[in-house]
Amino acid sequence: MMAYNQLRNEAFSQLVLASSSPRRKELVASLDLSLPVYILSTDTDETIEAGWSPAQAVETLSLRKAKAAIPMLQQKQQVPTSLIIGADTIVVLDGEVLGKPADEEEAMSMLRRLQGRTHEVFTGVALVVSSTSEAVVAHRMTKVTMKSLTEDQIKRYVATGEPLDKAGSYGIQGLGATMVDHIDGCYFNVVGLPLSLLSDMLASFDIAVI
């Protein structure tokens, strides 16, 4: 990461968040950075190859998302040098990746498996320089222990619609927080963007958060 310290804050005209997630948008906005933040949703292949570790999966996918923004910025004539942020989050239980549920039945199935147990949440973060494609990539892992849940609780939660667009079928920043007993690690990592890690990575480009 330190190899990029020669890249000064003044070299970047903007940050680009390569994500459609409103949660990530809110988290980046909460840093109150001096650079403007441009939101750009990138449509990328999120296939996880067999044999990838969870860390490798989120780092690869976050980098893929960030790099996909480069041609899109060129098409939109966003020519000044941007620093692109890509992120990807997965939930892992017993070594198996639990992605976003296809429907309510799959969401209930996931929550039945997670309830009363501890699982891991991995988020990869990639920062890519738009003009050179130079990148730094890292990840964080947080352990989440869920309460024991009744079938009625699971059904009522799924009926709210909250789990349907979230890895592992729950959102810790919403009603899903009521199902979490405790976490070990970064809360914002579970939300989808570990701010402590991101601030360290931004510092490697001489972009100071505090």
Secondary structure, 3 states (H helix, E strand, C coil): CHHHCCCCHHHCCEEEECCCCHHHHHHHHHCCCCCCEEECCCCCCCCCCCCCCHHHHHHHHHHHHHHHHHHHHHHCCCCCCEEEEEEEEEEEECCEEECCCCCHHHHHHHHHHHCCCEEEEEEEEEEEECCCCCEEEEEEEEEEEECCCCHHHHHHHHHCCHHHHCHHHCCCCCHHHHHEEEEECCHHHHHCCCHHHHHHHHHCCCCCCC
